[in-house]
Structures are given as C-alpha cells and as structure tokens.
Amino acid sequence: MSDAFFSKPRPFSKRKREDAPGSAPRQTRNGTSARGQTMSRGGKDRQNGRKGGSGAGRPQNKGKRRAEAEDEDLDEGDADHFDSDEVGSDEAEGVDEESEEEDELETPAQKRLRLSQMYLKSLEKDKEAEDFGFDAADLDRDIIAERLQQDVLEHTGKLHLNVASTLQLPIPSTSIFRTPAKGHRGCVTAAVASHDGHWLYTSSKDGAIMKYDLAAVSAHDPSASTSSTPGSESPLPRISRSAYFRKAVSDSQKRDAEKHQRFDTPQDKGKGKELAEGHTDEILDLAISHDGKTLASAGRDKVIGCWNVEGEGGKWSRGLGGHKDAVGSIAFRLGTNELYSSSFDRTVKVFDLSTLSYIETLFGHQDSILSIDALRGELAVTAGGRDKTVRFWKVMEESQLVFRGGGASRMRNVLDGAMEDEGVEDEERKRRRTQAEQRGPVKFVEGSIDCVAMVDDSTLLSGGDSGTICLWTVTKKKPIFRLDVAHGINEHDSESEGIIGTPRWITALSCLPYGDVFASGSWDGQIRLWKIDERLRSFSPLTTIDAPGCINSIQLIAPSLRPTRESQLSAVTVQGGKAGKDAAGSTATAPPAKNLVVVAATSKEPRLGRFMRFKDAKDGALVAVIPMA
C-alpha cells in the first residue's frame, strides 16, 4: 500500500524552487523528517523577516549573525534535502484522505468485528500458560477475549451454543425454587431475570412490580447440597425480596382524592401524601436490558414504563406513549438499549431507552399483536393473533416477511390480499385424504398464533391455540417442522356432545439466544424443554418441569456463558487443591457452577383474560436451575 501511495504523482508545493525549476523534489519514503520540517520552517520565517526589514533598526549580536549565516548555508546547500513544510502536509493529507475513504466503505458493525478479530489474534500470540497463581491484568485480558469471542459469534447471527447435550437430567427437586408466598395481589403476568442471573422481576395485574435477589439461586450447585453425609448438607438458597414498585394513581383518582381530602389545620393544606410513579393499570409484560440497568414494562394503560433498576432498588424514569391501545409485549435488542414494543393497536414501535426517545412505527398486522421477540440483529418477530401470521421484520430495510399459519381458504385469501385460489386445492386434498384414511393423530385448526421466539437471526418458533409448535426459517414460507398437540389434549364433558377433547394452546415460548434449547408452556401443569437439531430441521423433547397453573411467560438464561470478572476470580484455582491468588494477594473462592436457568411466571389466570381459573396454582415466579457438565 505504501509503495503504491508514493508512486502516485503528488501536487506541487505552494513555494516553487528557484534553483531548479521543473525538477521533482527528492523525498524519502517516510516523507520529510520532523527535524527537516522544523528547520525549513525556521529558515523560511527568517528569510521573510530579512525581506521585510523587521530587524533593520535593532542591533544584532554575534550569536544572531552566526545563526543567520548557518541558516543561509542550510538553505543554499541543502535545498535538495529540505523543501517547504507543505510537502509533509500534503502527504499527511493524502494519508488521511485514504483512511477516510476506507472508513466510509466499512460499516460500524464490520469495524467492530474486524477490531475484535485483530484483538483475539494478538491475544493468541501473547498467551502464556501459568502454573501457579494468576495476574489481575491477565485475567481482565482473558475476560475481554471471551466476551469478544462471544460477540463475534453472536454477530454471525447463527446458532452456536450447543447446551442441550451438556444438561444433567433429570432435574432434582432441590433445583426448583419459587418466590415467597406474600407477593402480588393479582395474577402474575410476567417474570424476567437479568442476564447475569443476579436479579428477578415479576409483574402482575395489580399494576405493581417486585424485585428479588436471585444471585444465590442462579449460582446454586445441586451436587453440593446433596452429600453422602447427612449432617454435611448445605442449606438451600432462597429467593429474597429486594424492592417493591407500587401501582400509580390515575388522574381521576387524584382528583377524587383531592376532592374528599380532609385537612385538620390550614398549615396542612397542600401537604398530601406523596404519590407513586408507575403504571395505572395492569402490567402485561417485562423486559430487561442486557446490562441489567434498565427495566421496561408494558401496560394496559397504553404506556411503556422505563425503570432505572441499577443496584438493589429501582426508580421510575419515564413513561413512553404513542400506542393507541394496550401494549401487549416488549423485547430488548440484545446488547443495546433499543426496545421493540407490540400493541393491540396492530403496530410495532421502536424506542431508544438510552435517550428515552421514539424512533419509528411498523405496520402490517391485521389483528392484535400478542407477542414479540428480538436478538442482536436489527430484526424482530411478532405473532399477530387472529390474523394467523408470523411477521419477520427487517427494521433497517423497512420490510417484512409474512409466514401464514393455519389452513388456507378463499375467504381468508381475499381478506389477506392474496390470490383467491392460492393453497386452497392443497388444503382440500389433505382434508379428503384425512377423511378417507381416518387414522393418525387428530389435527386441530389453528385459529390464533399467540407466541413467538427467535432461535437465531434466520430461525424462529411459533405456537398457537391449536397446541402446535412450528419451526420456521426465513427461506421457506411453510414451517420446516411442526409438532401437533405438544402439551396434550384437555377432555371435558359436554351435556350435548359427550366427552370433547380440545388441545391445550401454547401460552409461552422462549429460546436460549443462539442456543439449541427452548421451552414451552401451557396450562397442563408442566414446562417442557426441547432440543433443536444441529441442522435446524426438527426438535425433540428433553425433560419437563412441574409448574401447576397457567404459564404466562418463560425465559432461558445461562449466566456462566457471559463471563464477568467476579466469576472469573472465583473460578481460578491452583493445581494441587490450593486456592489461587490474584495480584493483590486475595484468595479466590470456589468456582461457580455452570447452570441453565429457567424462569417462568405461573398464575391462576391467563395473562390476557379471566376466562379460566386454576385453584391449585400459585401466583408467583418459578426458577429451575439445571446444571451443565
């Protein structure tokens, strides 16, 4: 690159040479040296001073005359070696122009990826094994390397976390925890944990949010609590309550309170009780940012709540409006503060919570949007409820891919804007074949798609009221794999029809980001874990977790896959059973266990209604810790 650069014809300098007109200046490969530029600039200034006669009236000593003589000799004898300072500046400007051109051709994401790869290569060259102890600087460098490796893999947008084969099953009963009994007064609609496994948040129809300390539970090692000696068993950790965010008072309630407020003395007038800030109606969903500092809540009051939850407490930051109906679901884009929200007004909105500002609105669904999910890319997936579509949004391109669930019909094609006979013949042929054969599992018609989950940037899952879980890819319009009646059939006695069987619909779906494990929930009293095939063509059951009640939300996290300095310090041990020491001399503790944490919100009622009630269920959050080998 340098040879090609210096072989280009360069523009003439502003000051032309008098001794050799038309001759090209002789330059070194690195351009004029700093000393040459300084001396040339000094000689030029002194020559200009002599021409202008600035020193004619002042006495000059011998030192000044000697310096002027040296400058004259330098200008006359070394004219070929030193030119004006514009030569060096031209070269610097050329280099800057080329670097700017290279930066313009490279996107910020590509630049971060390139710098991460360069840093990893430099670490591979400088890496040296240590037999005893460790250095804090080396530890920080290793942590940065692991995080950059994770970021590089996530930026590829493909599945790369093969966790299913490392899970130690079945799950022991000592690894399942529940939140304290005294909690919300209403149905628990959502439960979400921070990505480091430290904090747990739950929301309810009572309009309040609770914060719990989950650090001891997420780092729990089931093998440590189960010992051969009965007296040496360690006590099980508990989920402890940390903070409580109350429901706010609406404007009408404020006016009523001021109207009926009584004051004993004139001095007490105007000193009303401080009112809480937050939602004034039911909270339907929660989402936590990747750094764990910002919590977002979706309310039936058409407001998206922003909470600053850094530390043990929490504070209301601001309520973001814009939706014309209840906000049904929200999701953060991984690694950023961009928030995607879906509403019953059939729109998707994008917000930036770092500045608490609105970005844009996306249109397309024909019915209430019940679920939304997002990963690291500027992509989002939504479930359109009764319009029976899953839409894959490309936010930057302002485009969408539509995946149609359920069966095709002429009436539906007309309403959806498709061709009238598109797919109708195939559906009629399947129906006739099923009626003729009268064997095999019963397939129920899908009337609504209620939940979605992204596996990676090109693969997604969906579930609906037919009890079917579908696996989709962006390259095909039909699901590449589907499992009918995933959570069984509910049988009930009808006076006119006898025993009728209906499928249990899928109420919640969640996948480990870029992993091969996902979980599904319904109201059959079990959370089911599934393993995705390596080729992303099918999935198979792994295990079940007992969870009585209706599962309103599910989340999968693996805190050990995102290393922190504290976890690395505790993981460092010295060979021979001795504890390691860092540069400061502090002794490291035992390494934390690698766990997959399943967080679910269980309730006596469904999230979006009260048409069913389960008496044996408990309102709260369930946390299952699954050890990994």
N, C-alpha and C positions, 0 to 999 in steps of 0.2 A: 504493500500500500504506500510506503514512504517513497520508494523509487518511482512509482507512477506519479506520485504527487509532485516531486521535484523535477520530473521530466516535462511537466506542463509549462507552457510559456507564461511567464509572470508579467504583470503590468509594470510599466516604467515607474520609477520613483519620481516624486514631485521635483526634486532637485537634480538636474542633469549635470553630467560631468563635463568639465571644460577641457581637461587634458586629453580625453579620448572619446570624442563624440561618436555615438552609434555603437560603441563597444559594450558587450554584455557584462554586467558586474559579476565578478568571481565570488561565488557563495559556497560555503561549506554545506554538508548535508543537514546539519542541525541549525543552519541559519547563522546569523550574526551573533557572536557571544555577548553576554551581558556587559563585560568589560569594554568590548568594542563599541557597543551602543552608547555606553556612558561617556567614553572618551570622544566619540564622534559628536554626540550632543553637546558636550562641553566645548569642543573646538568650534562648532557652528555658532554657539552663543557668543563666544569670544570674538569671532570674526565679525559678527553682526554688531557687536559693541564697538569695535575699532572703526567700522564703516560709518557708524552713526556719530562718531566723535564724542561718545559719552565720557571718555576719560581724558580729554584734551586739557582740561583746566585743573586736573588733580595731579599731584606729584606721585610718581611711581618709584618704588624702591627696587633694589636689585633682585629680590625674590620674585617680584611680579614680572620684571623684564625676562628673567630666566624662564619662568613658566610660559610666557608668551613665545619665547624662542622655541621651547620644546613643542608647543602646540603647532607652530608653523612648520617645524620639521616633521611632525607627525602627519599633518595634513598633506605636505608635499611628498614625503617619501612613502607613506602607507596609504595612498589613495586607493590602491588596488585592493587593499585588505579591509578597509573600513569605508562603508558608504553611509548614507544618511539613515536615520532611525526608521524611516518609512519602510525599508526593506524587511526588517524584522516584523514590523507591524502588519505588513501585507501578508507575510507567511502565517502569522498568528490568526489573521482574519480568515485566511483560506482554510486553516485547520478547523476554526470554529464553524465556518460555513458547512464544511463536510460533516462535522459531528452533528450539526443541527439537521442536516438532510437525513442522516442515519436515524436520528431520534424521531423525525417525522414519519419515517416508514415503519416504525416499531410502536405497537400499542403498549399502554402501561402494563397490561397483564403479561404480554410477551417479555417485556423488560424485566418484570419481577421474576418470571420463570427463568429467564436467562441468568440473572444475577444469583438466583438460588442454586442453579446447577453449577455455576462457577464456584460458589462458596463451598458446595459439597465436594467438588473435585479438589479444592485446596485443602479441605479437611482430611480427605483420604490420603493425601501426600504427607501431611504433617502428623498423622495419627500414630501414636506410640503406646504400646501396652505397658501398664504399670502393675507390678506385682504386689506392692504394699501401699495402702493409703490412696489418696486422691487429692487433686488440686481443685480449688473452687473455680479458678479460671477455666481449667479444662472441663469441669463439669458443666459450666454455663455454655461452653462451646459445643459440647455434646448435646445439650438440650436444644440449642438453636439448630443444630444439624438435624435432630429428629423432627423438630417442628417443620423445618424446611422440606424435609423428605415427605412429610405428611401433606404439606401444602402442594408440593409438586404432583403427588399422586391425586389429590383432590382436584387440582386444576385440569387434569386429564379428563375428568368427568366420567370415569368408568369405575366399575366395581373392583375394589382392590383389598377389601378387608374380609378375609376368609376366617370367620369367627365360629361358624356352626360346628366345624369339626373339633374345635377345642373346648366346647362346653362340656362340663362334667354333670351328666344327668344320671338319675333323676334329681330333682331339686329337693334338698332336705327341708323339713318343716321349720328348722331354725334359721332358714334364709329368707323367710317371708315375714314382712313387718307391716304394721298398719299404723296410721296416725292415731293420736289419742281420741278417746270417745267424745270428750267435750270439745266439740268443734263448731261446725256450721249449723245454723238453724234450719237450713233448707237443703235441697238436693245439690250435691256436688257435681258440677258440670265439667270441670277440667282440673287436671293435675300435671304440673310440669316441673322438672328439676333442672338446675343449672348444669352445664356441660362438664364441669369439673366434679359433679356429684356432691357439692357442699350444701346447697340449699334446695328446699322443696316448697312449691307454691300451689295452693288449691283455691278454687273459686266456687261460688255457689249461687243459687237463685236468690239468696238473701242479699245479694249485692256486695258482699264482703270478700276479702282475700286474706288468707292466712299464710304465714311464712314459718317454715320448720327447718331445724338444723338436721341435715342428712349426712354429715361428714362421717360420723362413726358407723352408720349403716352401710353406706356405699363402699367403705373400705373394709367391711366385715369379711373375715375368713372363716367359712363354716368348719374347716378342718381343725381350727384352733379351739373352737368351742366344743368339739366332740373329742374327748380324750379317753384313753383306756382306764385312767384312774378317776373314780367318781368324784373325789374331792378336789381335783385339779381343773375342773371345768370352769372356763371363764364366763362371766355373766354376759348375757346377750345385750347388744346395744339397743337403744330406744330412739325413736323419733321425738324430739323435744320441740315444743312450740317456741318461736322466737319473736314474732311480731304479728299484729292484727291490724288490718286496714278496714275501717268501718265503711258502711254504706253512707253516701252523702244524702243530704236533704234537698229535695227538689224545690223549685221556686214557689210552687203553690203551697208546699208545706212550710216554707219560710214565711210566706205571707200570713198563713193561718197561725203560726206560732207568734208572730209579732202582733197579730190582732188580739189574741187571747192571752198575751203575756201580762203578768201582774208585777207591779213594782211596789215595794214596800216604802221606799223613800225616793225623793226626787233625785238624790245623788246616784241611785242605782239604775236610773233610766238610761237605756242605751248600752248597758253592760250585759248583753245577752251571752249565753253560753257559746263558746267557740264551736262552729260547725265543721264537720269533717269534709274533706275534699275527696271526690271519687265518683263512682257511678251512682246513679239514682234509680237504677232498675237492675234486672238480672244480668249477671256476667256469664256469657256463653262460652268463652274460650280464653286461653292464656298462651303467651309465647315469651321466651326468654332469649336475650341476645347471646351471642357466642362468648362474649367476655363476662357475662353474668352481671352486668351493671344496670341494664335496662330491662324492665318488665313491661309487656304490653298486654292489655286486657280488652276484650271485645264485649260490648254491652248491648243489651236490648234497647237502651236509650239512644241508639244511633251514634254513640261516641266510642272512640278508641282511646283508652286510658294509657298514659305514659307514666311509669313509676321509676324513680331512682332508688334502686334496692342495693346499692353498694354498702357493704358492711352488714351489721346484724339487723338494722332496722329498714326503713323504707319511707319514701316521701312522694307525694303526688307532684308530678312535674307539669303536665298539661293534658287537656282533653282535645283530641283531634276530631273535628267534624267533617262533614261532606257527604256522608251516606244519607239516603232518604228513608232507610228502613233499618231494622236491626242488623248489627254486624254479627254474622254467624261464625266466622272462622278467621284466624290470622296466622301468619307464619313469617319468621325472620329469614332473610337470605344469609346463609352461613358465612361467618367471617366479616359481616358488615352490619350496619345499623339500618339497612333498608328493610321495610316492613310491607308485606303484601296482605291486604285485607279483602275479604269477600263478604257480601251482604245479601240480604233478602231483596234488595232493590235490583238484583241481577247484574251488578257491576263489580269490578275488581279495581281497587285503588292502590297506588304505590306511594309510600311515605318515606321520608328520611328522618329518622328519630335523632340523629346527631344534631340536626338543626331544628327539629320539630316542625318540619315543613312538608307540604303536599307536593307530589311530583306529577302524576298523571292518572288517568282513568281508562280502564279497558272495558270494552263492551262485547257482547256476543251471546251470552246465555239467555234462554227464553223462560227461565224459572229461577226460583230462589237458589242461590249458591250455598251449599251446605258444608263444604269442606275445601280447604286449600292447603298446599304443601309446596315447599321450595328447598333447594340445596344451594351450593356455592355459585353456580352459574346464574345469569340473569334470565332465569326460566321459572315458571310457576305452573302448577297443575291444579285444576278445580273440578269439583263434582257439581253438576247442575241440577240435582234433584230430579224433579218430574220431567224435565226435558230429556232425560236419559242420555246425556252426553258427558264425556270427559274431555276437557279442553286443555291443550298443551300450549301455554303462552310463551312466545318469544318477545320479551319486553323490548329489547333494543330494536328489533326489526319491526315491531308493532304488527305482528302477525300471530296466527293461532292455528293449531291443528285440532281437528274435531274427530273424536272417537265415539261412535254411537253404540250404546249398549241396548239390550233388549231385542225384540223382534221387529222386523220391518212390516209396514203396511202402507197402502196407498194414501190413506188419510194422513198418516204421520209424515210421509214424504212430502205431501203438499204443504203441510204446516212448517216443515223444516226447510222448505225451499229446494228440495232435491227433485230428481225425476220421479214421476208418478209410479212407474213400474220398477224402480231400482230395488233389487233384492227381494221383491215380493214373490217371484216364482220359486226362489230357493227356499224361502220360508214355508210356502205351501207344500213343496215337495217333502221337506222334512216333517211337516205335520202329518201328511198322508202316510209316510213311512212309519212314523211312530204309532199311528192308529192301527196300521196293518200288523205291525210286529207285536205291540202290547207287551213289551218286555224291556228290561233295563230300568235304571233309576228314573224317577219322575222328574221332569224339568219344569220349573215354575217360571212364569212370565215375569220379567223384571220390569217393575213399574217405576222405580226410582233408584238413582245412584247416589248414595249418601256419604261416602267417604273415599278418599284417595290418599296415596302415599308414593313418594318418589324413591326408587331404588338407586338410580344414578341419573345422569343427565339425559339419558335416552330410554330408560325403562321405568315403568310405573305400575302401580297396583290400584285396583278399584273394587269396591264392594257395595252391594245394594240390598233392596228389600227381598230379593229372590234367594238370599243366602249364598250367592255365588261370588267367589273371589276370582278376578280376572287379572292376568298378567299381560301387559301391553308393551309394545315397542314402537318408537316413532316411525319406523319404516313400514309398518303394516296397519291397515285400517281395522282389522279384526284382532281379537285377543289371540296371542300365540299359545296360551294355556288358560284353562278355566277349571275350577273345582266347584261343582254344584253342591248345594246343601252342606256347606263347610261346617256349620255349627248345629246340624241336625234338624229334626222336624218337631214342631210342637203340636201335640194332639189334644184336641178339646172336644167335648161332647156337645152336639147340636140337637135340639129337640126335633127339628125337621129333617136334617140330613144325617143324623147319627154322628159317628166319630169323624172329625175332619182334621186333616193334617196340614199345617202351614209351616213354611220354613222360617227359621229364626234369622232375621235380617242382620247384616253386618253393621254394627253401630260404631266401630272404631278400627282404624288401621294405622300401623306405624312400622317403619323400617329403620334399621340402623343405617345411618348415612353412609352410602357407598359400601355397605356390608351385605352379606348373604343370609341374614336373619331378619324376619319380620314377624309381627304379632298381630293377631286379630281378636276382636271382642264382640260379644253379643249379649244376650240375656239368658244363656243356658248355665250360668254359674262357673264358666271356665274361660281363661285366657289361653289361646292356642298359639304356640310358636311354630314357625315353619322355616324350612331350609330351602334356599333358592339354588337351583342347579348352577354349576360352574359356567355352562354355556348360556345361561339366562333363557332357558326354554321351558322350564317347569319348576315346580316346588313340591315339597313333601313334608309331612308333619314331623315335628321334633318331640315336643312334650306339651303338657298342659299345666296350668296353674289354677288352683281353686280360687275363685273370686265370686262369691254369691252376689246377685244383684245385676243391675244393668251397667255395662262398661261404657262410660261416656267419653273417655279419652285414653290413649295409650302413648307411651314414649319409651324409646330404647336409647340408652347411652352407655358408653364404655369409657369411663374417666381415665383408665390406665393407658388408652391409646393416644391420649393427648398429654404428653409429659409436662410436668411443672418442676420447678427447682426443688420444692419441698419433697415431692415424691421421689425425685432422683437422689436427694440427700439421704432419705430413709432407705432407699434401695441399695445403697453402696455398702458392701461388706467385704472384709478381707478374708482371703483363703486361710483355712485353719480354724475357723469359727470365731475369730476376733473381730470386734466391731471396727469399722473404718473411721478415719478421722479426716476432716477437711483441713483447708489451710489454716483456719482459725483454731484448730485443735478440738472442736466439738465432736462428740461421739454420735455416730448415726444410729438410728433406731432400726427395728426390723423392717424389711421391705413390705410395702402394702400389697395386698392380694389383687390379682387381676380378675375383675368381675365384669359381667354384663348386667346392667341394672334395668329392670322393667318397672316402669311407673305407670299406674293406672288409677283412674277415678271411678269409683264404684258408688252406686246410689240406688235408692228405692224407686226412682222415677227416671224416665228417659230425659235426655238433655233438652229437647225441644218441645216437650209436652208433658201432660199428666194423665195420659190415656191408659197407662199401666202402672201397677204398684206392686212391689215385691216386699212382703212383710219381713222375710228373714234376712234381707240385705242390710248393710250398714253404710251410712253416708260418710265417706272419707276417701283417703288415698291408700292404695296398696303398693308396696315396694318389694319386689322379689330380686334377690341378689344371687346371680348364677355364676359360680366360679369358672374360670377359664384355665386350661392347662398351660 
